[in-house]
Amino acid sequence: PVGTSGSNSSSSSDVHGILEKFHGARDKHIFRILATIANSTHSAPARARAFDELPKRSKALGDSTAAWVKTLARRCAMGNFVNVENINHCILLAQECFHEDDLPSCKSFLTCIQMAV
């Protein structure tokens, strides 16, 4: 994404320009789409449709702004697309490693859980 490579003035102005384009978007439906994606009470199919619609709506803002909006949408939705079964397996594996006194492995599984929660 834009602005992650360093903190020089060029990337700062790029991010500022992207935010200006995004904020000044005439198509306010982009913001409704982002709200749908971020709201965990919406159904998975509704959120998937919103993800499909977002690039169509943000394309007119330019490539870098559209990419930034897509990254924003992914970050808004991250917590609700976690596979709960994988987390449960990590919990069980961390407990098993702890009981076997394998603390480095236990810590690895706990780190996975921490990142997902």
N, C-alpha and C positions, 0 to 999 in steps of 0.2 A: 504494500500500500504506500501511498504517497506520504512522505514525511518520516518514514521509519529509518532511512539510511543515515541520517545525521541531523544535527540541529543548526545547520547553516542557514543563512538568510534566504537563499534560493528556495529550499524546501519549505521554509516558513511561509514565504509568499505564495508558493504553490498551494499549500494547504489553505491559506487564507482565500485564494482565488476559488478553490473548490467549494469552500464553505459559502462564499458569496453566491456562486452559481446555484448551489443547492438551496440556499435560503431564498433566493430570488426566483425560484422555479415557478412558472405560471401554472403548471399542472399540479395543483394541490392534492390530487389523488395519490401522489407518491407518498405523502405523509399518512394518508389513510391506509395505504398498503403496508407501510412500516408498522403502524399501530396494530394491524392484523397479525403481522409476523411476530411482534413482541408480546402479544396477549396470549398467554397460555390457555385461556378458556376457549379460544377458537379451535375448531376441529383441525386435525392434521390435514385433511383434504383442502380446507379453506386456506390454511397457511401455505400449503404447496402451490395452490393457485396464485396466491399472493407473490410467492417467489418467482413463479413463471411470468407474472405480469410486470414485476419490478423492472427488469431490463428494458422492456418495451417502453415503459414510461420515462425511464431515466436516460435513454439513448440520446435524446435531444439536448441533454446538458453537456455532452462531450464525453470522450472515452475515459479520461481520468476521473471525472466526477461520477460517471456511471460505475466505474470500478470501486470508487470510494463508497458509494451508496450500497453497492452489493456487499462490501466488507462490513459496513455498518449493520446491514440486515442480518448477516451471519452472526455477528456478535450479539445482536439483540435476541436471536433465537437459540443461541448455544445451549442454554440451560435446559431447554425443553426437548432437545433431541438426544439426550443422554440415554444410552441403553441401560436400563435399570438392572437387567440380568447380569451384565458385565460388572456393574458395581457390586452386586451381591456376591459374585464369584470372587472379586478382589477382597471383599471383607472376609469371606471364608478362608481364602488363601493367606491373608495377613494373620488371621487367628492361628491357623495351622503352623505357619512359620514362627510365630511368637512362642507357641507351645513347644516347638522343636529347638528353641533358642537360636534361630537363624534370623537375627535382628536386621542385617542388611537387606535381606529379601522382604522381610516384614515391612521395613521402611519404604521399599519400592512400591509395594502394593498400597500402602497407606498414602503415598504421594499421588498415585493414580486416583484414589478416592477423593483426596483433597482437591485435586484439579477439577474433578467433575462436579463437585458440590458447590 
